[in-house]
């Protein structure tokens, strides 16, 4: 389901050494620190790339007045959601570690990342739908409700994710259930407090915040249908593009009165092939890892595993990061979005070369 929540299925665990409690606490603390370092090593470079790329594209849209229109405003909203996801990315897999937190803090560290992820997915669906309608029904494109009521459309893509992610705060949680043993031992080397209650804290685990029914509803009722909807719209656009290209080639042949494919037709076919390959590779690189990660996580949830695995941690981090790269691919592929950044870099390069020439002349 949500990236931070499913990562918890890979990173939770209990101490296996029951003979010596002191050694068990030392082992748990060392293992926890090692997992945190591994998560930071994987996610920090991904997070930095996502943040910088989104800032470049946001700057490009802001600086070009020709891009100040409704479709780019939707894409700007997606970039903001992706930027927030990039900021939270290093902390998302950490949600799987049982920690000593108060009830309010535990809800915040679980609900807020889930809201960011759902808002990102909702914005992504809206952007794909808006561009899909532009291609499928171009004559009625400017009369769409989302263009006439942009504020309402923006409210729709941000409010429902917030409401759904906040359901555990309104009572749909397992906080009143039994506590988990050795939760506080995994986060400190001192003897554990009785239920961590001496400092008004208790064991914070995703199992206490999200019931299984909530997880299944989010995965199979929201996340998976949204991904399939995006894939269906993309496939439909490619199919329509293929049909239009065939019509263009047919008209070209009728004008040229020839049966053999001309150089222009070959170039069109080559361009279409490149487009299909690019879309396929993007889907394989960005969505397939996340889909694998999501279903493996559900399998771990069903069998209720408690084992730690470096492979599982790597899978969770890369799955979340690959999903967040989708808006970067859409934005960096448009030269209008990146042109201001290239101009700025060109100015810095010219200025640096000019300073080097002056110093050499002196």
N, C-alpha and C positions, 0 to 999 in steps of 0.2 A: 504494500500500500504506500502510504506516504514514506518518503525516503528515510527520514530519521527514525520512524517507527519500525520499519522493517529491519533497519540496521541493528536494532536492539536484539533481534532474534539471533544475530550472529555474534554479539559481543557480550551477552550475559553469561554468567557462569557461577558456580559455587565451588568452594574449596574442597579438594578431594582428600586433603590430609586431615583426618579427624583425631590422630593420635596425640599430636602436640599442638595445642591451640596457638602458642606463640609462633611456632614455625609456620603454621597455617596462615596467620595474619601477615607474617613477613613475605610469604610466597604470594599471597593475594595482592599485597601492596606493590611488589615488584612486577607481577604480571599486569596489574592495572596500569602502571607507569609505562611499561613496554607497549601495551596496546594504544595508549594515548599518543606516544611518540610515533608509532606506525601510522595512526590516523592523521596526525599533523603532517607527516612526511608526504603522504599521498594527496591530501586534500588542499594543503596550503598553495602549492603550485597551480592546481586547478582553479581554486578560488581566486587567486591573483589574476590569472588569465581571463576568467569570466568577468571580473570587475573592470579590468582595463579595457577589454573589448567592448563591453556595454557602455562605458564612459565615452569611448571614441565614437560609437554610433550615436549616442545621445547628443554629443557635441556636433556631429555632422547634421543631424536633423534640426537642432536648435539654430545653427548658423546659416542654414539655407532656407530662405523665406519661401522658396518654391515648394518646399516639402511641408509647409504648414497647412495641412489639410486633414480631413477626418481619418483616412486610412493610415496615415503616418502617426496620428495621435493614438490610434489603437496600438500601433507597433511600439510607440513610445511607452505606453502603459505596460506592454509586455516586457520591454527592456528594463523598466523600473522593477517589475516583479522578478525578473531574472537577476538583476543586480542585487536585490535583497536575498535571493537564494544563494548567490555567490558569496555574500558576506556571511551567511549562516552555514555555508557548506562545511567548514572545518569543525563546527560544533555539532552537526547533525548526527554523525555516527557515535558521538560521545553520549547521546541520549540513551544508548543501550547499556551503559554501565550503571549498575545499582549504586546510588549515592545517598548521602545523608542530607536531606533537604526538608524544608517545611512543606506543608500542604500547598500553600499558594505558590511557592517557588517551583515546586514539582509540576504543577499545572502549567505554569508559564513556559518552562523549558521544553514541555512536550507540545502544548497547544500552539504556541507562536510559530515554530518551524513548520508544523502541519498546515497552518493557515497560509504561510508563504508559499509552500509547495502547491496547495490547491489553487491559490490565486494565480500562480504562474501557469498552471495547467489550464485554468479557465481563460486567461488572457490568450494563451496559445491557440485554444479552440476558436476564440472570437476572431483572431487575426486570420487563421486559415479559412474560416467561414466567410469572412468579408471578402477575401481575395477569390474564394471559390465562386461566390455570387457574381463577382466582377467578370469572370470568364464565362460562366454558364449562362448568365442572364444579363448581358451588358446594357440592354436597353432600359431596364428598370433598376440599374445599379444606383443611380443618384436619388431614387425615391425610397430607398430602404429605410426602415424605421431607425436603424442604428445611425444613419447619417442625419436624419431629422431630429433625433433625440440622443445626441452623443452622451450627455450627462447621465441619462437613464441607462444606456448601454454600459457605461463605465461603472455605474452603481451595481449593475447586474453581475459583472465579472469579478467584483471585489466583495460584495456583501454576502452572497450565499456561501463562499468558502469560509468567511469569518464565522458565520452562524453555525455551519456544520462543524468546523474545528473546535468551536466553543462548547459543543454539547457536553463533553466531560465536565466542564466547569459548572454546568447547570444540573449535574447529578448523575449523568450517565457514565459512571466510573466504578472501579472496584476498590476504592480507598477504604471502605468500611470492612473489607475482607481481612483475612489473617495476614500478618506481616510475614516477610521472608527472612529466614534464618541467615545469620552471618552477612547481612546486607552491609552493616556498618563496618564489619571487619575488613571488607574488601577495599575500603577507602581510607583506612588508617591503621597504624601499627600499634596503637595503644589498645588496652583492653576495651572491648565494646561496651557502650552504655546500654542499660536495659531499655530495649526498644528505641534507643537513641532519643529518649524523651527528656533527658536532663537539660538539653538546650533547645527544647521545643521542636525537635526535628524527628523525622522517622525515615524509614526506607523508601526511597523514591525509585520506582521501577515503572516501566511502560505498562506492565501487567496491572498495576494499581490504577493507572489513569485510563487505559483503553480496554474495554471488554472485547472479547473475541468477535461478538456480533458487530461492533463498531468497525473493527478491522475488515471483516468480510464485506460489510456494506460499502466502505470506502474503496476497497480494491475492485470488487466486481460490480459495484453500482455506480461508481464515479470515475475512477482512474482508468480501468481497462476499457469501458465504453468510450471515454474521451480519446484514448489513443487509437482505437479502432475507427472512430469517426474521422480523426485527422488522416489516418492512412487511407480511408475510403475516399475522402475528398481529394487527396493527392492523386490517387489512382484514376479517379474520374477526370481530373484536369489533364493528366497525361493522355488518357484515351481521347478526349476532345481535341487536344493538340494534334494527335496523330491523324484524326479525321480531317482537320483543317489543312494539315500539311499535304495530305493526299489530294484534296480539292485544288490546292494551289498548283501542285505538280500536274494534275490533269488539265487545268486551264492553260498552264504553260506549254504543255505538249500540243494542245489544240491550236494555240497561236503559232507555235513553231512548226506545226504540221509534221511532227516526227514521232517515231515510236520509241526511240532510244532515250535514256535518261541523259539530260544535259548536265553540264558542270554545276549549274545552279541547283538542280534537283539533288545532285550528289552532296552538295554543301548543306542543303536543308536536311537531308537524311542523316548526315554526319552530325549536324548540330542537335538534332532530335536524339540521336543515339547518345551523345555526350550528356544531354539533359537527363535521360533515363538512367544512365550509369551514375551520374552525380546524385540523383534522388535516391537511387537504390543504396549507394554507399553511405549516404547520410543516414538513411533509415537503419542500415545494418550497424553503423558505428555509434549512433546516438540512442536508438530505441531498443534494439535487440538486447544489449547488455542490461538495460533497465528491466525489460520484460523477464529475462532470465533471473535476474536478481529478485524481482518481485515474487515470482512463482516459487523459487527456491525458499524464499523467506516464509511464504505461506506454508510450505511443506514443513519447515522447522517449527512453525507455530502449531501445526496439527500434531506433530509428534512430541511437542513440548520439550525440545532439547535444551540442555544447559551447558553444552560443551563450547569451549573457545576454539577458534580456528583462524589462523592468519589468512588462509584462503578466503574464508567468509568475510573477513574484515575488508580485504582488498576488493572483493566482489561488490560489497555494499558501497564503498567509497567511489569506485569507478562507475558503478551503475548510476549513482546520483549525479556524478560529474558529467557523464555522457549525456544524460537527459537535459541538463542545464546548458549544454553547448548548442542546442537547436536554434535559439534566437541569434546566437553569434553567427552561425552559418547563414541564416537568412539575411542578417544585416551586412556582414562583410562581403557577401556576394553582390551587393548593390553598390556601384561606384559612387552614386550620389551621396550615400551615407558616409563613405570614407574619404571623400574628396577634401573636405576641410582639414582633416587630420593630415593628409598627405601634403597639402599646401603649407600647413604649419611646419611640418618636418622639413619641407623643401626650403622654407625661409631660414630655419635654424642651420641647415646645411650650407646654404649660400653665405650666411653671415659668418659661419665658422671658417669657410674657405676664404672669405674676404679678409678676415683677421689674420689667417695664416699667410696670405699673400703680402699683407702690409708688414708683418713681422719679418718675412723673408727679404722684402725690399729694404727694410731698415738695416 
